[in-house]
Every structure is written in structure tokens, then in C-alpha cells.
Amino acid sequence: MYALLLEEQKRFEKIAVNSIYCMLALAIFSGQALFTNNSLFAHETISPSMGAGLYSTKLPPANQPSLAVEKNKWDKNIRQKYRNARITYVDSGIVHVKLTKYINSQPIKINVVEVNRKINPNIELAPALASSTLARKATIRNIAQKNNAVVAVNGTYFKPQSGVPLGTLMIDKKILTGPIYNRVAMGIGENDFKMARVEFDGKIHNLFTSVPIDNINQPRMLATHVLAYTRDWGQYSPPTPKYGVQMAIQDGKIIQISDGSIQIPKDGYVISGPKEKLKPFFNGKSVQIDINTSPNWNDMKHIVSGGPYLVKDGNLFVDTAAQKLNAISGKNPRTAIGYTADNNFIIVTIDGREQSSVGVNIWDLAKIMKSFGCYNAMNLDGGGSSVMYVKGNIVNAPAVKGGIALSNAFTVSITPDTKISYDERE
């Protein structure tokens, strides 16, 4: 009799464990807790007695929104925000919107991409260069395809002759170029964003001397500036200013001093500036170079600059004069980026200089970005550079078919090994 009872108990325990497995699988599949009244599994860790392998599983709190709830909420918000627009769901958490607005009875054609990383944490937002060095240009299609992007727009300002980006650009925590006129920039983190005017914070120093570095991998603006160059600039540094000198530094040691252009060491620097400023380092055995920004965004993965501000802390804010951008204030094709209070990312291009879309001035662009829910937003390069790529197609109408060659782009991609498909809807 005892043996029969023991066998029956084991059979019951097996059925109970299988039932728990089934309930857990359903909960994980649906994205919801098993119960919503703070009871079993809503907050509690399953104990070892419930079955081998289960005690390490912990379900989300009952009050945490499920993925389905977040999708429905976002879908409703999108359709309310972009009424009378053509809406296409590009992929999970990425929507493309085409619409026409009228300002003073004149039409403007707008393309919007909105990104929700709460729905799809596999979305990657990052600036991308045209090539492995700064002084290169390529079309948006080329840059997008090279980076497996589903969406791309033109990025920060650049020097037309060479393609060198003008302003702060950091990719994967590596500062490639420093700020121009301390213009506004956006920091892109794993789950959040930041926006502020950015200053360069660099120095070369040893035990006895410290000299500020004015910028990195940027064209020289003043002969008195001390500039740092890396291999991202190219193989050789630019010419030395009058009364200037250059030092090649590798592994913390000066390996060459020259009055002219010199080869930039791999994983090293060339420091170029007035001889009187750099002379104290000539006889030293070692030097250290610090390259940072202010504010120090160590928690940000990427930085892309633009200017001027459009929306700041939820309010219209256009500081064109302060960022020395008065020349671009008129009606033009535009590109802008921003983010909402709940960290959805928004990209906008506006066509211009044509009868069907006249373009907008900076203040009108600011109002549009705020109307789309941006808590912070900034202008990017525009005019002939404004171009948007979505899933293999150029979706706006740039003056040059396919868009002009660009120095850099801002891309939206999806981690390929965990890509989640999402039905396209119109």
C-alpha cells in the first residue's frame, strides 16, 4: 500500500511540475505575468521544491506593461499624432510616415521616422562614416547598405571639399572629431538620449607641464590652436602653421618632432601647434594625452552634432546666432532629429526649393518637431544634403536624385541575430 501511495504521489508531482512549465511558457510567450493580483509568480521567486531548473526564473512585476500593451499604446499614439498621413511599419518599433502640411497656404512635404526601442531593444541608433577615414564621401544608399541600416539620413555638417565632419562626432565611445563653436549635440545611449551644447576638453601633459588641446581632427581655425590628429584623419597630418611644430606620439612617447606634416602613428597622435607652447615637451621621456568632451558623456555610446537647437526641455528654443548659423535660417530643405519625454527617437526630413514643397525656416522646423512630441530636438545639415533612406529606397525628393555624396549619416539598424519582424501596415 505504501508503495502505491508513493507512486501516486510521484505521478501527482510530475503533473504539477509539467503544469508549472506550461504556465511559465504561456506567460513568457504572452509577455504577461500569470496573475495580476500580486499573488504567486507576480513577484515571487519560484522555490527549488517546485521543480529542477525553475527556481532561477523570475517573472516581471504585475504592474509592468507587457510588450503587447506597449505596442498598442504606441500604435494609437502614432495614428493620433500623424492623422491623414501615410503610415508604414518598417519593422518592430520603427514606423515611417509621409505627410503634407501647409504653412501660410504653402505646401511642405515631410518624411518622419519614429523609433521605439521599448518595443524592440534590438534597434541600433548610430552615426556612420562614409569610409574608414574622415576625408571621404559617399551616397546615403552606400552608407546605409554598408552598415546594414533599414533607415538612414544625412548627419552632421561637413567640409564639402574634403568630407571631414565639422563638429562633434563620437562612434562607439571613440571621439573622432571635436566641436565647432560649441554647437549642440545629441548623445545616444543604450536606453536614453542627452542633448546639450558641447565643448572640447583635452590636454597634453607630463609631470611638469600641461597644455590645453583645442580640438581633434578638425581643420585649423587659428594659428594659435593646438590640435590633435589621429589615423581617422588620414595617414599624414595637415601642414603646420607659421611658427608651429608637430610631434608624433605613440605609446605615450614622442617619436618624431617636425616643422612640417608627418605620418600619424597607428593608435597614436600628432599634436600640432605653436612651437612656444609645445617646446616644454621636447626633452621629456613621456607625455599623456586626454581627450574628452564637456559635458562628459561617458554613459553615451555615440555623439552626433548639429545646430541650432530647435526644442529644449519641451520648449521652442532656437539659438541660431549663438551657434553662428544665421546663414541657414531661411526656407530650405531640412533634416532634424529629436526625442520624446519617454525616449522615442524622431527623425524628420522636409523637402524644399520646389513648388510642391517650399521648405521651412528654422522656427517653422522647431514648431514641427515640437508638434511631433519632441522634448529635445536639433537641426542637422540640410539644403542639398537632406536625404532619407528607408529599406532600400530614397523616400524624400532631394535636389540631386539619390542625394549628394555625404561625409556621414545617422543610421537605424537592427541586430541581425535577434531581428523581430513586424507586419507592414498602411
Secondary structure, 3 states (H helix, E strand, C coil): CHHHHHHHHHHHHHHHHHHHHHHHHHHHHHCCCCCCCCCCCCCCCCCHHHCCCCCCCCCCCCCCCCHHHHHHHHHHHHHHHCCCCEEEEEECCEEEEEEEEEECCEEEEEEEEEECCCCCCCEEEEEEECCCCCCCCECHHHHHHHCCEEEEEECCCECCCCCCECCCEEECCEEEECCCCCCEEEEECCCCEEEEECEEEEEEECCCCEEEECEECCCCCCCCCCEEECCCCCCECCCCCCCEEEEEEECCEEEEEECCCCECCCCCEEEEEEHHHHHHHCCCCCCEEEEEEECCCCCCCEEEECCCEEEECCEECCCCCCCCCHHHCCCECEEEEEEECCCCEEEEEECCCECCECCECHHHHHHHHHHCCEEEEEECCCHHHCCEEECCEECCCCCCCCCCCECEEEEEEECHHHCCCCCCCC
